[in-house]
Amino acid sequence: MSLIKCVECGEEISDKLNCCSNCGYPLKNENKKNNKNIGIGIAFIFLGIFAIIWGISLDYVGLPSSKEYYGGDAYSGIQNAASTTANNVNYVGEMLCSGLKGIMLTLGGTIILYGVSVIKKEEN
């Protein structure tokens, strides 16, 4: 327990009181809460930076099939269909990865802005 001065009357009072025992002026007992909220804001900022770095590093590493055209018999037709299907799957994988990358970048930026707003709110 430490003593602080009341901003209204100047009386020395305990820092654990909610209001001044002399004049009744309400005290802000939020110093510990402020430090905790600032720490939470900083944690959100780091989480957002992590999400952005993760989003930037995402890359789809599918191997495209050759685009050769095989002969006209039934077996070659199956090879052509398999090649086309593999290329379509790779295209879908690339699109999903691009979408996830955009989501991670947006989410990271939003988390950073939220962390900054928590810190700014506690400073005021």
N, C-alpha and C positions, 0 to 999 in steps of 0.2 A: 504494500500500500504506500502510495506517495501522495504528497500534498500538492495541490494545484491552486492557483488563484482564480476566483470567480471573476469572469469578465464584466459582470454587472456591478458588484459591490466591492470586489478586491479582497474578500475574506478568503483565508486559506482553508481549503476543504479537501476531503478525501477524493481521489480520482475515481473511486468506485461508486460514488453517489450519482443518481440520475438528475438531481437538482440541487441547487445550493441550499444548505441548511440554514443560512442566514436570511437570504432574500427570496428563495424559491425559484431563482432563474434556472431554466432547464439546461442541463449540460449535455454535450455530445460525448457519449462514452463509446465512440465508434472507432477509436484508434486501432484496436486489434482487428476489428472487422475490416477497416480500410486496408490494412496491410494484407489481410487474407484475400480480399477482393482484387487488389493489385496483383498479387501472386497468381490468382486465377486468370486475370487478364493476360499476364505474361505467358502463362501456360497455353492459353488459347492462341496467342500469337505464334508460339513455337509449333503448336499443332498445325496451324494454318500453313506455316512455312514448310513443314514436313509434307503436308498434303500437296502443296504446289511442286515440291521437288519430286515427289512420287509421281505426280501427274506428268511432269516433263519427262521423266525417265521411262514411262510406259512406251513400249514398242512391240508391235506384233512381229514375230519371227516365223511366220509360216513359209514353207517352201513351195513355190508355185510349181505346178506340173508343166512339163514341156507342152507347147502348143502345136505339136506335130499332128499331122493328120495321117492316121494309119490307113491301110488299104481298105478295100470294099467288102471283105468277107465278114462273117458274123463275129469272129473273135476281134477283128480290128474295130468293129463297131462298139464292142464292149470297152475296148481300150480308149476309144474316142470319148465315150460317155464317162468313163472313170476320170479321164484327164480334165474334161469340162467340169465335172462335179468337184474335183479337187481344187480347181481354180476358183469356182464359185464359193467354196468353203473358205478359201484364203481371203477372198474379197470380203466376205461377211466378217471374218476375224479382224481384218484391217479396219473395217467400218466400226465394229464394236469397240476396238481399242481406241480409235479416234474419239468416239463418243465418250468413253470412260475418261480419256485424257482431258477432254473439255469439262466434264463434270468435276474431276479432281481439281482442276485449276480454279473453277468457279467456287467450289466448296472451300478451297484453301483461302481464296481472297475474302470470302464471306466470313470465315472463322477469324481471320486476321482483323477485319473491320470490327467484328464483335469484341475481340480482345481489346482493341484500342478504345472502343466505346466504354467498356467496363472500367478501364484505367482512367479515362477522361471523366467519367461520372464520379469516381471516387475522389478525384482531385478537386472537384468543385464543391 
